[in-house]
């Protein structure tokens, strides 16, 4: 079943460096956003190079403090 509109999704990542899991997550989230499946917001403890990739895809990145 496919939604009539993108699903709003909060995504948490431990960093925005261009490496391993954060890079794979970015590829997945950008792909799903481009396909119109999700409308994500990215939450991370600090900025990094992937913030630019998310921004270029029209995805909001918000910085949050670690507890």
C-alpha positions in Angstrom: 0.0 0.0 0.0 1.4 3.4 -0.9 0.5 6.6 0.9 -1.2 9.4 -1.1 1.4 11.8 0.2 4.9 11.5 1.7 5.2 10.2 5.3 6.7 12.8 7.7 9.7 11.1 9.3 12.2 12.2 11.9 15.6 10.6 11.4 18.3 10.6 14.0 22.0 10.1 13.1 25.1 10.0 15.3 27.1 12.2 12.9 27.0 13.9 9.5 30.5 12.8 8.3 30.9 11.2 4.9 31.6 7.6 6.2 29.9 4.2 6.7 26.5 4.2 8.2 25.8 8.0 8.0 26.6 8.0 4.2 24.4 4.9 3.7 21.6 6.6 5.6 22.0 9.7 3.6 21.7 7.8 0.3 18.6 6.0 1.5 16.9 9.1 2.9 17.7 11.2 -0.2 16.4 8.4 -2.5 13.2 8.0 -0.6 12.6 11.8 -0.5 13.3 12.0 -4.2 10.8 9.2 -4.9 8.2 11.1 -2.9 7.9 8.4 -0.2 9.0 10.4 2.8 9.2 14.0 4.0 12.2 13.7 6.4 13.8 16.0 9.0 17.4 14.9 10.0 18.5 15.3 13.6 22.2 15.2 14.5 24.5 16.3 17.4 26.9 18.2 15.1 27.1 19.4 11.5 29.3 17.8 8.9 29.6 17.3 5.1 26.4 15.3 4.8 24.4 18.3 6.0 25.1 19.9 2.5 24.0 16.7 0.7 20.7 16.7 2.7 20.2 20.4 2.1 20.8 20.1 -1.6 18.0 17.5 -1.6 15.7 19.9 0.2 15.9 18.1 3.5 16.0 20.1 6.7 18.9 19.3 9.2 18.5 20.2 12.8 21.2 20.1 15.4 20.3 18.7 18.8 22.4 18.6 22.0 23.5 15.3 23.4 21.8 14.4 26.7 
